[in-house]
Amino acid sequence: MLKRILVPIDGTEHSWRALEYACELVAYTRGSLVIMTVSGGMTKQPVIESNGDILYAQIGDEVLDAAHAMLLGKNIDCTYLLENGGNIAENILRTVEEERCDGIVLGSRGLGVLQGLLRNSVSHTVLENATVPVTIVK
């Protein structure tokens, strides 16, 4: 039974649908959510070197603030995490272990198997390497 679910979000429609689905799951299990976002990821460009990390942190904070607002009044125990940079899939896999989550719910852009493999999609990488059940929401 899923009692602590990791939900990686990035502010896209797919990630919001994954968060809604995870909320429904924990409503049944009386579990908790760990909501995380990764600022920058592998596409981090040092456009403004002195303030680049602050800019990305602000973007990540906005996504987490939106998630917090979405969950107000739902009476769900949540932990909010902001990871800075690095490989997004690796951050997700590390966080699931560190936070002792027993499941992952994440959104997918629906690239399909071949495009996902060619583009090294986050959802495909997490699905292949996770040690806990993974639910992908389209």
Salt bridges, closest charged atoms under 4 A:
GLU13 OE2 - ARG17 NH1 2.50
ASP53 OD1 - LYS44 NZ 2.67
GLU83 OE1 - ARG94 NH2 2.82
GLU98 OE2 - ARG94 NE 3.41
GLU99 OE1 - ARG4 NH2 2.88
GLU128 OE2 - HIS124 NE2 3.99
